[in-house]
């Protein structure tokens, strides 16, 4: 292969230098040059790569000839991993927002149930607040009754590792008329 390329280069250089060459020798080199081009064109693209060569004609390290083989696989795996991480982060954020909304609703309902129980004259309005929070799949953290106002704090469990509980407060009671 290299011999054919050398002959082809010599033929081209003789033509450009206009050296006196016999017609038979010139035609032979042109035939060899055209057959070398056909041979190179018929080879797969990877085998045509020359790579790095030293001035002595040797290749420095054969290990670095195909150092980027398989890099598409690694890039594909990294793309899938990054996508999975982003989807997980979005799912955890969505769960956190859902739990915050559930905690707010449970706190509002527990406060209203406690305030209504206090208005009706029950001795322990926090018992009604606890029942309302439990019905909403939440736990009652604290309950304070000041006159007819009831203030509750409710917590809801999440699946987010760094925020296992979400809590919200609510206050309910009669409005003073003026």
Secondary structure, DSSP 4 states (H G I P E B T S, - for coil): -HHHHHHHHHHHHHHHHT----HHHHHHHHHHHHHHHHHHHHS-GGGG------TTS--S-GGGTTTTTTHHHHHHHHHHHHHHHHHHHHHHHHHHHHHHHHHHHHHHHHHHHHHHHHHHT-S-HHHHHHHHHHHTT-EEEEEEEETTEEEEEEEEE-S-TT--EEEEEEEE-PPPP-
